[in-house]
């Protein structure tokens, strides 16, 4: 937290949150060792939460790009983890080939 932002208690796990993916880091997981972990920044309070591809709710490839807007829930047991992450902005198909 920055000095100019007051500290607030974490949001409730049952309330949907909105944010943007601010980082994507390969960590060697998944069946082929190429899965990524992600960091989402909450639009309301600026907190950062982490998640991996298993928490992305979609059909097809479970991947996101930095800058995409998402809706998510906070994991009840780990208040630093996002879960049930849903993409709100759909990138163009060309973005997946960059």
Phi, psi and omega in degrees: 000145177273161184294331183274354179255121179293145179280133178239156175293153179301151179292160179292145182292335184271000180258125178297141179245161178233144180192186179237142175289121183252348179200149176225125184232123175291136180230006175083016180270186179082174185297328181253006178073023182238010182292153182247156167253154185233158173233128178246140177254125180295130180294327186281311186244358176080000180293153177254140178229150181245153177200167176237182187300335181292344180264359179274124181265107180193168170263149178082215183294130178264080180216151178228161177247150176304134180100344180290143178271137183223160169248142182207169173242155176268133180297131183296326183275329182236098186290001176258359182252139172263149176214168183051051183278125181238127178292132177256336178246125183266120178286162176291153180302330180298332181298333181282349181254006179280000000 
